[in-house]
Amino acid sequence: MGPEDQANELPQVLVLGPPPVFPYLESQFPNRFHFLKPWLSNLPLTQFLISYAQSATALLIRGGGTVQLTSAILDCLPSLQLVVTASVGVDHLDLPELRRRGLAIAYAGNVFSEDVADMAIGLLIDVIRKVSAGDRFVRQGLRSTKGDFPLGLKLSSKRIGIVGLGQIGSEVAKRLEGFGCKISYYSRIKKSMAPYSYYSNVYELAANCEVLIICCALTEETHHIINREVMVALGKDGVIVNIGRGAIINEKEMIRCLIEGEIGGAGLDVFENEPRIPEELFHLDNVVLTPHVAVGTYESRMELSKLMVENLETFFSNKSLVSPFVD
Ligand SMILES: O=CC(=O)O
């Protein structure tokens, strides 16, 4: 049997919008799966799928707003049974359609929660203590010419509102407890075990907090849940940190609120139309921007790669998925 025949014997896994761990995953597990890589082909995607992916039973996909798994793609994959996304967010998957087709779904589960929570705290401290702004001030040589740098705001004892108290939101809350912050949260359902004040309405949460940290998933229900009214309720010194998804905030309104001084600042890792980041934000000194990297640590990448392989292996040996996505 030649190498070509051996590859044909292996489980066929289609890779779409290759996840960042893909090269590692491919080099560590060379003879376990046969990966189909449409980006190496000159064919348009659907043509590639029709020509080469008819027996692909599993699909690895990148998350974070870069690829959408559409019905048109799914229509070209008659053997597909499993979708593994390298992300916690699943807003790039059409969940009802995947369910309707009876496909299993695995996702990144809890792999990134600590890193994303760390980043939320980093962004918050950066905005209110002006770390990046201070860095710019120093590098521009303004220390000797402009004198004193403006005062920041204190983190300890701040009233923080967490939007979405899932795994990431809970990690954020845990960290902020250490700073002596007063924590409240909004979620669809009150969490009976959570020792924080619950608001069933995000407007009320904003009106009673000085900081909002967006940790929920993007769904039809949470799309633009942070609108102008919510931001105005948060107040002129209020700060928003977003490590969820850009479209949870009405981005245009947020930019207006920042420019008009209706809110005090923002720390943003995610944006409404990634990879585009609105240029108006670049000119605001009270805004800290990062390029959707809250999940980006070496350790978590390695863990993610392991988890993705475990999901593929359990699936191909008819066992339960290690990190099934359940809504
Ligand atoms: O944004 C990143 C993710 O959803 O994992």
The ligand as a MOL file (V3000), in Angstrom:
LIG
                    3D

  0  0  0     0  0            999 V3000
M  V30 BEGIN CTAB
M  V30 COUNTS 5 4 0 0 0
M  V30 BEGIN ATOM
M  V30 1 O -12.8690 34.4860 20.4970 0
M  V30 2 C -12.4110 33.4070 20.6750 0
M  V30 3 C -13.1760 32.2360 20.9460 0
M  V30 4 O -14.4090 32.2770 20.8350 0
M  V30 5 O -12.5720 31.2090 21.2890 0
M  V30 END ATOM
M  V30 BEGIN BOND
M  V30 1 2 1 2
M  V30 2 1 2 3
M  V30 3 2 3 4
M  V30 4 1 3 5
M  V30 END BOND
M  V30 END CTAB
M  END
